[in-house]
């Protein structure tokens, strides 16, 4: 797979210059809904926090806990517009979960890295102005630390995944006939894949296989879902084996190279993820364990942690940030913006 959803190029990143790493302003969501108990219009506001889900998911969870039907939500307003980006695909989630709600936002967040940076910069200025008007100290200015230089060769990865995340491993007999390189089949057997990293990845399971079957080629799977693929997309995707989903896109392995991709279930276009199944598993585990530690951090602590995370990811897979449109590039970008 060689196409991206947008022709994205890496946005210019500021020189470190000794300034501390600081995450951005994050996001705020205001859900307007009709309280089923009183019939009155009510508001629910949620704000971003390190290690937390996107604000849209925070509010959604609280509404479910309060037994508010999705049909009672009449409007959703966010500081930054919902997006179709990995890590939650908030625009897709809102449209599917609250089809009757009016969606609005104060600043754009989507399209490409430059547009997203403009939206975050405008929000940063607005937050600073509001703090000044309220006689409060403004929050720290965001500062994104540039990516470290990748190593020339792929590292030797540990045989086991660190931490205590549940792991999905596949039996060698099950993998024997799968159209994948030996290294990919070996990695699926051991160390395996993180079974479920919420909002980022869910591994396919033998007991509940996806449409088309376990380890189906991506073209067959997407046709089973009703996708109308172009001949070119179908040809590319027929050489990709599905291993899971990131909640919206299909996560696949290229059958010759063994690289990992995220395929759009509607168009078949995709984002590059990792050079190998093993690198994907280790990067996912690193993301999950890091986000658990980030809850409650201030912007300086979160910035230092994201800087460390991106260095650890590039050490695990020197290719993961090769392009601004890569799956990992977009996830780290959102973390620098303070979104989750």
C-alpha positions in Angstrom: 0.0 0.0 0.0 1.5 3.3 -1.1 -1.2 5.9 -0.8 -2.2 8.2 2.0 -5.6 9.8 2.8 -4.0 13.2 2.2 -0.7 14.1 0.6 0.7 15.2 3.9 4.2 16.5 4.4 6.0 16.9 7.7 5.3 20.3 9.2 8.3 22.4 10.3 9.1 21.7 14.0 10.7 24.3 16.3 14.3 23.9 17.3 14.7 22.6 20.8 16.9 25.5 21.8 17.0 24.3 25.4 13.3 25.2 26.0 11.3 22.6 28.0 8.9 20.4 26.2 5.3 21.6 26.8 2.0 20.0 25.5 -0.6 22.2 23.9 -4.0 23.5 25.1 -6.0 20.3 24.4 -9.7 20.6 23.7 -13.0 21.3 25.3 -16.3 19.7 24.4 -19.8 20.9 25.4 -22.6 18.4 24.9 -26.1 19.9 24.9 -28.8 17.3 25.7 -32.3 16.9 27.0 -32.3 15.5 30.5 -34.6 12.4 30.3 -35.7 13.0 34.0 -36.7 16.7 33.7 -37.1 17.3 30.0 -34.9 20.4 30.4 -32.0 21.2 28.1 -28.7 20.6 30.0 -25.0 21.0 29.3 -22.1 18.7 29.9 -18.6 20.0 29.6 -15.4 18.0 29.4 -11.7 19.1 29.0 -8.7 17.3 27.7 -6.2 15.7 30.1 -2.9 13.7 29.6 -3.6 10.0 29.4 -7.4 10.5 29.1 -9.5 9.8 26.1 -10.5 12.5 23.7 -13.1 14.9 25.3 -15.8 13.6 23.0 -15.4 10.1 24.5 -15.2 11.4 28.0 -18.5 13.1 27.6 -20.1 10.1 25.8 -19.1 7.8 28.7 -20.6 10.2 31.3 -23.8 10.4 29.3 -24.1 6.7 29.2 -23.4 6.4 32.9 -26.3 8.9 33.5 -28.6 6.8 31.2 -29.0 9.7 28.7 -30.0 8.2 25.3 -27.9 9.3 22.4 -31.0 10.6 20.7 -31.3 13.2 23.5 -28.0 14.9 22.5 -29.0 17.9 20.3 -25.6 19.6 19.9 -21.9 19.1 20.4 -19.5 22.1 20.4 -15.7 21.7 20.6 -12.8 24.1 20.7 -11.0 22.1 18.0 -13.1 20.4 15.3 -13.5 16.7 15.5 -11.2 14.8 13.2 -10.9 11.5 11.3 -7.5 10.7 12.8 -6.2 7.6 14.6 -6.5 7.7 18.3 -10.3 7.9 18.3 -11.6 9.1 14.9 -13.8 11.5 16.8 -15.7 12.9 13.8 -16.7 9.4 12.7 -17.7 8.5 16.3 -19.9 11.6 16.7 -21.6 11.2 13.4 -22.3 7.5 14.1 -23.2 7.9 17.8 -25.2 11.1 17.7 -26.6 11.4 14.1 -29.2 14.0 15.1 -26.8 16.3 17.0 -25.6 19.5 15.4 -21.8 19.7 15.4 -19.9 22.9 15.7 -16.4 24.1 16.6 -14.3 27.2 17.2 -11.2 26.3 15.3 -10.4 23.8 12.5 -8.5 20.6 13.2 -8.1 18.3 10.3 -6.8 18.2 6.7 -3.1 18.4 7.1 -0.5 19.1 9.8 -0.2 22.8 8.9 -4.0 23.3 9.2 -4.0 21.5 12.5 -1.1 23.6 13.8 -3.0 26.8 12.8 -6.0 25.7 14.7 -4.0 24.9 17.8 -2.1 28.2 17.6 -5.4 30.1 17.4 -6.8 28.2 20.4 -3.6 28.8 22.3 -4.0 32.6 21.8 -7.6 32.5 22.8 -6.9 30.6 26.0 -4.1 33.1 26.9 -6.5 36.1 26.2 -9.2 34.6 28.3 -6.8 34.0 31.2 -5.6 37.6 31.0 -9.2 38.9 31.0 -9.9 36.8 34.1 -6.8 38.1 35.8 -5.1 34.7 35.8 -1.7 33.5 34.8 -1.8 32.2 31.2 -1.0 28.5 30.7 2.5 27.7 29.5 3.2 28.2 25.8 3.3 24.8 23.9 6.7 23.7 22.8 7.2 20.6 20.7 10.5 18.9 20.8 11.8 17.8 17.4 12.1 14.2 16.6 15.5 12.5 17.3 17.4 11.3 14.3 16.5 7.6 13.5 19.2 5.0 13.6 20.5 3.6 10.3 19.3 0.0 10.9 16.4 -1.7 12.5 17.1 -2.6 16.2 16.9 -6.1 17.7 13.6 -6.2 19.5 13.0 -8.0 22.8 11.5 -11.5 22.6 8.6 -10.6 25.0 6.4 -7.6 25.3 7.0 -5.6 28.6 4.2 -4.8 31.1 1.0 -6.6 32.0 -1.2 -5.9 29.0 -3.3 -8.9 27.8 -1.6 -10.4 24.7 -3.2 -12.1 21.8 -1.0 -15.0 20.5 -1.8 -17.2 17.6 -1.0 -20.9 17.4 1.6 -22.0 14.8 -0.8 -24.4 13.2 -3.3 -21.6 12.7 -0.5 -19.4 11.2 1.0 -22.1 9.0 -1.0 -21.3 5.9 -1.3 -17.5 6.4 0.1 -15.5 3.5 2.8 -13.6 5.5 6.6 -13.6 5.7 8.1 -16.0 8.2 9.1 -13.1 10.6 5.5 -11.8 10.7 4.1 -15.3 11.4 6.7 -15.8 14.1 5.9 -12.4 15.7 2.1 -13.2 15.7 2.9 -16.4 17.6 5.3 -14.8 20.0 5.4 -12.2 21.4 2.0 -11.7 19.8 -0.1 -8.5 19.8 -1.6 -6.4 22.6 -5.1 -7.8 22.7 -6.8 -4.4 23.2 -5.4 -0.9 23.5 -8.6 1.2 23.6 -8.9 3.8 20.9 -5.8 2.5 19.2 -5.9 -1.2 18.4 -8.0 -4.4 18.9 -6.4 -7.7 17.7 -8.5 -10.1 15.7 -9.5 -13.2 17.7 -9.9 -16.8 16.5 -13.1 -17.1 18.5 -14.7 -14.0 16.9 -13.1 -13.6 13.5 -13.8 -10.5 11.3 -16.0 -10.6 8.2 -14.3 -12.9 5.7 -12.4 -14.9 8.3 -9.3 -14.7 10.4 -6.2 -13.5 8.5 -8.4 -12.6 5.5 -6.9 -10.5 2.8 -8.0 -6.8 3.2 -9.7 -6.6 -0.2 -11.9 -9.6 0.5 -12.7 -8.3 4.0 -13.6 -4.8 2.9 -15.8 -6.1 0.1 -17.6 -8.2 2.8 -18.3 -4.9 4.6 -19.7 -3.4 1.4 -16.8 -1.3 0.3 -16.7 -0.4 -3.4 -13.0 -0.5 -4.1 -11.3 0.7 -7.2 -9.5 -1.9 -9.2 -6.2 -0.3 -8.1 -7.1 -0.3 -4.4 -8.4 -3.9 -4.6 -5.2 -5.0 -6.2 -3.1 -3.4 -3.5 -5.3 -4.6 -0.6 -5.4 -8.2 -1.9 -1.7 -8.3 -0.9 -2.5 -7.3 2.7 -3.6 -9.6 5.5 -5.9 -8.2 8.2 -4.7 -8.6 11.9 -7.1 -6.2 13.7 -8.6 -2.7 13.7 -7.8 0.7 15.2 -11.5 1.4 15.7 -12.1 2.7 12.2 -9.3 1.6 9.9 -8.3 -2.0 9.2 -4.8 -2.9 10.5 -3.0 -5.0 7.9 0.3 -6.7 7.2 1.8 -6.4 3.7 2.3 -10.0 2.6 5.7 -9.6 1.0 7.4 -6.8 3.0 5.8 -7.7 6.4 5.1 -4.0 7.0 2.0 -2.8 9.0 -0.6 -0.5 7.5 -3.9 1.1 8.4 -6.4 0.8 5.5 -9.5 3.1 5.1 -12.5 0.7 5.2 -14.4 2.9 2.6 -11.7 3.8 0.1 -8.9 1.4 0.7 -6.3 4.2 1.0 -4.1 3.9 4.0 -1.4 5.1 6.4 1.9 3.5 7.0 2.3 2.2 10.6 5.4 0.1 11.2 8.1 -1.8 9.5 7.1 -5.1 11.1 4.6 -6.9 13.3 7.0 -7.1 16.1 7.8 -3.3 15.9 4.0 -2.6 15.9 3.5 -4.8 19.0 6.3 -3.2 20.9 5.3 0.4 19.9 1.7 -0.2 20.9 2.8 -1.6 24.3 5.0 1.4 24.9 2.2 3.8 24.0 -0.3 2.1 26.3 2.1 1.9 29.4 3.1 5.5 28.8 -0.4 6.9 28.7 -1.3 5.1 31.9 1.5 7.1 33.6 0.4 10.4 32.1 -2.9 10.8 33.9 -2.8 13.9 36.2 0.4 15.4 34.6 0.8 19.1 34.0 1.8 20.4 30.5 5.5 20.4 31.4 5.4 16.8 32.7 3.3 15.7 29.8 5.6 17.4 27.3 8.7 15.7 28.8 6.8 12.3 28.7 5.7 12.8 25.0 9.3 13.7 24.1 10.5 10.6 25.7 7.8 8.5 24.1 8.6 9.6 20.6 12.3 8.9 21.2 11.4 5.4 22.4 9.2 4.8 19.4 11.8 5.8 16.9 14.3 3.6 18.7 11.9 0.6 18.3 11.2 1.4 14.6 13.3 4.1 12.8 10.6 4.2 10.0 7.6 5.1 12.1 7.9 8.9 11.7 9.2 8.9 8.1 6.2 10.9 6.9 3.8 13.3 8.6 0.9 11.2 7.4 2.1 8.1 9.1 -0.1 6.5 11.7 2.4 7.1 14.5 3.2 10.6 13.3 -0.4 11.7 13.6 -0.8 10.1 17.1 2.2 11.8 18.5 1.1 15.1 16.8 -2.2 14.9 18.7 -0.4 14.1 22.0 1.8 17.2 21.5 -1.4 19.2 21.0 -2.7 18.0 24.4 -5.7 16.1 23.0 -5.2 12.8 24.8 
